[in-house]
Amino acid sequence: MSKPDELLVDIAAQVESGHSNQMSLTVVAGGAVLTGRLAPESVWRQRVSEVLADSERLRGFSAVFTAVPREEGPPRYLHFHVARILQGTVGIPETGGMYRVAIEDVSAWSMGDFSYSEP
């Protein structure tokens, strides 16, 4: 198990304490590049729950995301919304998605997000 980047943990803690969803970040985790905005875990969970509740097939999973997180201490995860996995010149999904990434799995990161424009 690798030691999480303390600066990245501090950024995640700041997002959690301020309940802000405006911090843009790009990370490399497991060889994938993920770019988007960070959200507090509670906001992220609520949004995922809403999306699942709107799906007839996935509605039953909605309650899992409304449960109160069990962990105390510094954040262990980054919660992205309006995020894309970058593949070449394409961001997947195009509209952005909801991702949870373990901070200890981040091998590189940069402030801001990458966006592409049509040539």
C-alpha positions, 0 to 999 in steps of 0.5 A: 500500500502506498502512502497518500500524497499529503498535499492531495489529502489536504486538498480533499479535506478542504473540499470536504470542510468547505462543502465546495464543488468548484475545485477542478483537478486532473489525476492519473490513477491506474493508468487512466487520466481523470479530469473534473471537479471535486465535490464533498462526499455527501454531495457526491453521494446525494447526486449518485443516489438521485441518478439511481433513484431515477432509474427503474432498474437501479432504483434499489441501489439508491439507498446505499449512497444515502447512508452516512459514511462510516469513516473518521479521519482524513479523506481517503477518496476523491469524489469527482462530478462532471468528470471525464476519463481522457482517451486520446482527444476524447473525454468519456462520457462526453457530458461528465460522470461521477467517479470515486478515486482512492487518494492512495491510487493517484500517481500524478495530479494537476490543478485544473481540468482538461477540456477539448474543443472541436477543431 
